[in-house]
Amino acid sequence: MSTATVPTSPAAERVAAAPFTSSYSTLSRAVREAGLLRRTYGYYLATAAALAVVLGGLVTAFVLLGDSWFQLLVAAGLGVVLTQLAFLAHEASHRQVFASGPVNDRVGRLLANAVVGISYSWWMTKHTRHHANPNHVGKDPDVANDTIVFTEEGAREHRGLLALVTRYQGWLFFPLLTLEGLNLHVTSVRSLLVGTRADRPVRVRELVTIAVRLAAYVTVLFWFLPLGLAFAFLGVQLAVFGVYMGASFAPNHKGMAMIPEGSKLDFLSKQVLTSRNIRGGGPMSVLMGGLNHQIEHHLFPSMPRPHLARARLIVREHCAELGLPYTETSLVRSYAIVVGYLNRVGLAARDPFDCPMRRTLRGY
């Protein structure tokens, strides 16, 4: 699959040339008439209650275990629960949980800032830009140059150690995710330190909330656990959180069509061609927080998680009628695609005069 242009196949080329704006209106009407945009308060109440019970169990285990290396199992469990709570904050930010926007924001801000420890306003800004232009070079912050790059042009810009990482970034992707939890915390705090005078009150409130949460968390760890065990607990929790978050979001768009900078595409094509669904039914939806139905989530961001599976049937049939490619695969296969895609992009960071055969023959 090309990393520079969309479409990437003859079928997609026909799609890109066709206007589907009115077709999306038809699809949206069918989804609305099926009642799939109605709120599912019972589902989210049950989910929140279940997570609260598990979190309470982890806290109890933490207290009872005391000075024991079994605490690392508690740390791993905490990383999983915090990721699940981040999924709920994500859904609140999309207005999936409550009908009222302000209520969604209050709940999302509480979960993100006070529980997970990540800036809600930073996430909202970044994620809104992503939804508006997924995989669009120059517009989607999720494909902007960073340690991992998603375009050959970006790979060529890396020098030194970053270039070495880029060469093998596919294989390094999952190991690097162990640092993503720390990166999310640092980046969100850094984002709150800059901004305009108008958003200063919001930034200050979030900074204070995150600081209090962090201080309380670290104090409890280092008060109740020996120094080495406390550091190990924190490291395991952040690593599990980072890997779980990255492994849940990465399969959705990585390795799908990239939209070149300056290009235009209608809403339906843009969202479907750049998104990938993950098979697995209900259990996968719980595991990935509904992100396994990425196509439907991008087409209808405010749709509650329980309705995404039914919407999938409508959307898939609609795409088939239009000849619009609808991508769906297994979780393991999606990871293989992501790793392969990142390695292909990473080839651009390699010296074009560096012959692998020469290295083999010379032993270096």
C-alpha positions as CSV (number, residue, x, y, z in Angstrom):
1,M,0.0,0.0,0.0
2,S,1.4,3.4,-0.9
3,T,2.3,5.7,1.9
4,A,1.9,8.9,-0.1
5,T,-1.3,8.8,-2.0
6,V,-4.9,7.8,-1.8
7,P,-6.4,5.8,-3.5
8,T,-4.1,2.8,-3.5
9,S,-6.0,0.4,-5.8
10,P,-8.1,0.5,-9.0
11,A,-11.3,0.1,-6.9
12,A,-10.3,2.9,-4.6
13,E,-9.4,5.1,-7.6
14,R,-13.0,4.8,-8.9
15,V,-14.2,5.6,-5.4
16,A,-12.1,8.7,-5.0
17,A,-13.5,10.2,-8.3
18,A,-17.1,9.7,-7.2
19,P,-19.0,12.2,-5.0
20,F,-20.6,10.3,-2.1
21,T,-21.9,13.3,-0.1
22,S,-25.6,12.5,-0.8
23,S,-24.9,8.8,-0.3
24,Y,-23.7,9.5,3.2
25,S,-26.9,11.4,3.9
26,T,-28.8,8.3,2.9
27,L,-26.7,6.1,5.2
28,S,-27.0,8.5,8.1
29,R,-30.8,8.6,7.7
30,A,-30.9,4.7,7.7
31,V,-28.8,4.6,10.9
32,R,-30.9,7.2,12.6
33,E,-34.1,5.5,11.7
34,A,-32.7,2.3,13.2
35,G,-32.4,4.1,16.5
36,L,-28.6,3.6,16.6
37,L,-27.9,7.1,17.9
38,R,-30.0,6.8,21.0
39,R,-28.2,6.8,24.3
40,T,-27.5,3.5,26.2
41,Y,-27.4,4.7,29.8
42,G,-27.7,1.2,31.3
43,Y,-24.7,-0.1,29.4
44,Y,-22.4,2.7,30.5
45,L,-23.7,2.6,34.0
46,A,-23.0,-1.2,34.2
47,T,-19.5,-0.7,32.6
48,A,-18.6,2.1,35.0
49,A,-19.8,0.0,38.0
50,A,-17.8,-3.0,36.8
51,L,-14.7,-1.0,36.5
52,A,-15.3,0.6,39.9
53,V,-15.6,-2.9,41.5
54,V,-12.4,-4.1,39.8
55,L,-10.5,-0.9,40.8
56,G,-11.7,-1.4,44.4
57,G,-10.5,-5.0,44.3
58,L,-7.1,-3.8,43.1
59,V,-6.8,-1.2,45.9
60,T,-7.8,-3.9,48.4
61,A,-5.1,-6.3,47.0
62,F,-2.6,-3.5,47.2
63,V,-3.2,-2.9,50.9
64,L,-3.3,-6.6,51.8
65,L,-0.2,-7.6,49.8
66,G,2.1,-5.0,51.3
67,D,5.8,-5.6,50.7
68,S,5.4,-8.3,48.0
69,W,6.6,-8.5,44.5
70,F,3.1,-9.8,43.7
71,Q,2.3,-6.1,43.8
72,L,3.4,-6.0,40.1
73,L,0.3,-8.0,39.2
74,V,-1.7,-5.3,40.9
75,A,0.3,-2.7,38.9
76,A,-0.5,-4.5,35.6
77,G,-4.2,-4.7,36.5
78,L,-4.2,-1.0,37.3
79,G,-2.7,-0.3,33.9
80,V,-5.6,-2.3,32.3
81,V,-8.3,-0.6,34.3
82,L,-6.9,2.9,33.7
83,T,-7.0,2.1,29.9
84,Q,-10.6,1.0,30.2
85,L,-11.4,4.2,32.0
86,A,-9.6,6.2,29.3
87,F,-11.9,4.5,26.8
88,L,-14.9,5.8,28.7
89,A,-13.4,9.3,28.7
90,H,-12.9,9.0,25.0
91,E,-16.5,8.0,24.5
92,A,-17.7,10.9,26.7
93,S,-15.6,13.3,24.6
94,H,-17.6,12.1,21.6
95,R,-21.0,12.6,23.3
96,Q,-21.6,8.9,23.2
97,V,-22.5,8.5,26.9
98,F,-24.9,11.3,27.7
99,A,-27.3,13.4,25.6
100,S,-26.0,16.6,27.2
101,G,-22.7,17.9,25.9
102,P,-21.7,19.7,29.2
103,V,-22.4,16.5,31.2
104,N,-20.3,14.5,28.8
105,D,-17.5,17.0,29.2
106,R,-17.7,17.0,33.0
107,V,-17.6,13.2,33.2
108,G,-14.8,13.0,30.6
109,R,-12.7,15.6,32.3
110,L,-13.1,13.9,35.7
111,L,-12.1,10.5,34.2
112,A,-9.2,11.9,32.1
113,N,-7.7,14.4,34.5
114,A,-8.5,13.1,38.0
115,V,-8.4,9.3,37.4
116,V,-6.2,8.6,34.3
117,G,-4.0,11.7,34.7
118,I,-4.2,12.9,31.1
119,S,-5.4,16.4,29.9
120,Y,-8.9,16.2,28.6
121,S,-8.7,19.5,26.7
122,W,-5.4,18.4,25.0
123,W,-7.0,15.0,24.0
124,M,-10.1,16.7,22.7
125,T,-8.2,19.2,20.5
126,K,-5.9,16.5,19.1
127,H,-8.5,13.8,18.6
128,T,-11.0,16.2,17.0
129,R,-8.4,17.2,14.4
130,H,-7.8,13.5,13.8
131,H,-11.4,12.7,13.2
132,A,-11.9,15.6,10.8
133,N,-8.9,14.4,8.7
134,P,-7.8,10.8,9.4
135,N,-4.5,9.9,7.8
136,H,-4.4,13.3,6.0
137,V,-0.8,14.4,5.8
138,G,-0.4,17.9,7.4
139,K,-3.8,17.8,9.1
140,D,-4.0,14.6,11.1
141,P,-1.8,15.0,14.2
142,D,-1.7,11.2,14.6
143,V,0.5,10.9,11.5
144,A,2.7,13.9,12.2
145,N,6.5,13.2,12.5
146,D,7.6,11.9,15.8
147,T,9.8,9.0,17.0
148,I,7.6,6.9,14.7
149,V,7.0,8.3,11.2
150,F,4.2,7.3,8.8
151,T,5.4,8.7,5.5
152,E,8.6,8.2,3.4
153,E,9.1,11.9,3.3
154,G,9.1,12.0,7.1
155,A,11.5,9.1,7.3
156,R,14.0,10.9,5.2
157,E,14.0,13.9,7.6
158,H,15.3,11.8,10.6
159,R,19.0,12.0,11.4
160,G,21.3,10.3,13.8
161,L,19.7,8.0,16.4
162,L,16.2,8.8,15.2
163,A,17.1,7.6,11.7
164,L,18.4,4.4,13.2
165,V,15.1,3.9,15.1
166,T,13.2,4.7,11.9
167,R,15.0,2.0,9.9
168,Y,13.5,-0.7,12.1
169,Q,10.5,1.2,13.5
170,G,8.1,-1.6,12.6
171,W,9.9,-4.1,14.8
172,L,10.5,-1.5,17.5
173,F,6.9,-0.3,17.5
174,F,5.5,-2.5,20.3
175,P,8.7,-2.2,22.5
176,L,8.4,1.6,22.2
177,L,4.8,1.4,23.4
178,T,6.1,0.6,26.9
179,L,7.1,4.3,27.0
180,E,3.9,5.6,25.6
181,G,2.2,5.8,28.9
182,L,4.8,8.1,30.2
183,N,4.8,10.0,27.0
184,L,1.0,10.6,27.2
185,H,1.3,12.0,30.7
186,V,4.3,14.3,29.8
187,T,2.9,15.5,26.5
188,S,-0.5,16.4,28.0
189,V,1.1,18.3,30.9
190,R,3.4,20.1,28.5
191,S,0.4,21.1,26.3
192,L,-1.3,22.7,29.4
193,L,1.7,24.9,30.0
194,V,1.2,26.8,26.7
195,G,-1.9,28.4,25.3
196,T,-3.9,31.5,25.1
197,R,-5.2,33.9,27.8
198,A,-8.8,32.8,27.0
199,D,-8.2,29.1,27.8
200,R,-6.0,29.8,30.9
201,P,-8.7,29.0,33.5
202,V,-9.3,25.6,31.9
203,R,-5.6,24.8,31.7
204,V,-5.0,25.9,35.3
205,R,-7.8,23.7,36.6
206,E,-6.6,20.7,34.6
207,L,-3.0,21.2,35.7
208,V,-4.0,21.4,39.4
209,T,-6.2,18.3,39.1
210,I,-3.5,16.3,37.3
211,A,-0.8,17.5,39.8
212,V,-2.9,16.5,42.8
213,R,-3.7,13.1,41.3
214,L,0.0,12.5,40.5
215,A,1.1,13.6,44.0
216,A,-1.4,11.4,45.8
217,Y,-0.6,8.4,43.6
218,V,3.2,8.7,44.0
219,T,2.9,9.4,47.7
220,V,0.8,6.3,48.3
221,L,3.2,4.1,46.3
222,F,6.4,5.4,48.0
223,W,4.8,5.5,51.5
224,F,3.5,1.9,51.5
225,L,6.2,0.2,49.4
226,P,10.0,-0.1,49.5
227,L,11.8,2.2,47.2
228,G,12.7,-0.4,44.5
229,L,9.3,-2.0,44.6
230,A,7.5,1.4,44.3
231,F,9.6,2.3,41.2
232,A,8.9,-1.2,39.7
233,F,5.1,-0.8,40.4
234,L,5.1,2.6,38.7
235,G,7.1,1.3,35.7
236,V,4.9,-1.8,35.2
237,Q,1.7,0.3,35.5
238,L,2.8,2.9,32.9
239,A,4.2,0.2,30.6
240,V,0.9,-1.8,30.6
241,F,-1.1,1.4,30.2
242,G,1.0,2.5,27.2
243,V,1.1,-0.8,25.4
244,Y,-2.7,-1.3,25.9
245,M,-3.5,2.1,24.7
246,G,-1.2,1.9,21.7
247,A,-2.3,-1.6,20.8
248,S,-5.9,-0.5,20.8
249,F,-5.5,2.6,18.7
250,A,-2.8,1.5,16.3
251,P,-4.8,-1.1,14.3
252,N,-7.5,1.5,13.4
253,H,-5.6,3.5,10.7
254,K,-1.9,2.6,10.5
255,G,-1.2,0.9,7.2
256,M,-4.4,2.3,5.6
257,A,-4.5,4.8,2.8
258,M,-2.7,8.1,3.4
259,I,-4.3,11.3,2.0
260,P,-1.6,13.6,0.5
261,E,-1.3,17.1,1.8
262,G,-3.6,19.5,0.0
263,S,-5.9,16.7,-1.3
264,K,-9.7,16.7,-0.9
265,L,-12.0,13.8,-0.4
266,D,-15.7,13.5,0.4
267,F,-16.6,12.6,4.0
268,L,-17.8,9.0,3.4
269,S,-14.8,8.0,1.3
270,K,-12.3,9.8,3.6
271,Q,-13.5,8.0,6.7
272,V,-14.0,4.5,5.2
273,L,-10.8,4.4,3.1
274,T,-8.6,5.4,6.0
275,S,-10.1,3.2,8.7
276,R,-9.9,-0.5,9.5
277,N,-12.3,-2.7,11.6
278,I,-11.2,-5.5,13.8
279,R,-13.2,-8.8,13.9
280,G,-14.1,-10.4,17.2
281,G,-17.6,-9.4,18.1
282,G,-18.7,-8.4,21.7
283,P,-15.5,-9.5,23.5
284,M,-13.3,-7.5,21.1
285,S,-15.6,-4.5,21.6
286,V,-15.0,-4.7,25.4
287,L,-11.3,-5.3,24.9
288,M,-10.8,-2.3,22.6
289,G,-13.4,0.0,24.0
290,G,-15.5,-0.1,20.8
291,L,-12.5,1.0,18.7
292,N,-12.7,-2.3,16.8
293,H,-15.7,-0.7,14.9
294,Q,-13.5,2.1,13.7
295,I,-15.3,2.7,10.4
296,E,-18.6,3.1,12.1
297,H,-17.1,5.2,14.9
298,H,-15.6,7.6,12.4
299,L,-18.8,7.9,10.4
300,F,-21.0,8.4,13.5
301,P,-18.7,9.6,16.3
302,S,-21.5,10.1,18.8
303,M,-22.9,6.6,18.4
304,P,-22.8,4.6,21.7
305,R,-20.6,1.6,21.8
306,P,-23.4,-1.0,22.0
307,H,-24.9,0.1,18.7
308,L,-21.7,0.0,16.6
309,A,-22.1,-3.7,15.8
310,R,-25.6,-3.2,14.3
311,A,-24.4,-0.1,12.5
312,R,-21.6,-2.2,11.0
313,L,-24.1,-4.4,9.1
314,I,-25.8,-1.3,7.6
315,V,-22.5,0.4,6.7
316,R,-20.9,-2.7,5.2
317,E,-24.0,-3.3,3.0
318,H,-24.0,0.4,1.9
319,C,-20.3,0.3,1.0
320,A,-20.8,-2.9,-1.0
321,E,-23.6,-1.3,-3.0
322,L,-21.3,1.7,-3.8
323,G,-18.2,-0.4,-4.5
324,L,-16.5,1.4,-1.7
325,P,-13.7,-0.8,-0.2
326,Y,-14.6,-1.8,3.4
327,T,-11.6,-3.1,5.4
328,E,-12.0,-5.6,8.2
329,T,-9.4,-8.1,9.6
330,S,-8.3,-10.0,12.7
331,L,-6.4,-8.2,15.5
332,V,-3.3,-10.3,14.9
333,R,-3.4,-9.7,11.2
334,S,-3.8,-5.9,11.8
335,Y,-0.7,-5.9,13.9
336,A,1.2,-7.7,11.1
337,I,0.0,-5.0,8.7
338,V,1.0,-2.2,11.0
339,V,4.5,-3.6,11.5
340,G,5.0,-4.3,7.8
341,Y,3.8,-0.8,6.9
342,L,6.1,0.9,9.4
343,N,9.1,-1.1,8.2
344,R,8.3,-0.2,4.5
345,V,8.2,3.5,5.5
346,G,11.4,3.1,7.5
347,L,13.2,1.9,4.3
348,A,13.3,5.5,3.2
349,A,15.6,6.3,6.2
350,R,18.2,3.9,5.1
351,D,21.3,4.9,3.1
352,P,20.5,4.1,-0.6
353,F,24.1,3.1,-1.1
354,D,24.1,0.8,1.9
355,C,24.1,-2.7,0.4
356,P,22.8,-5.4,2.7
357,M,24.8,-8.0,0.8
358,R,28.0,-6.1,1.4
359,R,27.3,-6.0,5.1
360,T,26.7,-9.8,5.1
361,L,29.9,-10.6,3.2
362,R,32.0,-8.2,5.3
363,G,30.4,-9.3,8.6
364,Y,29.1,-5.9,9.6
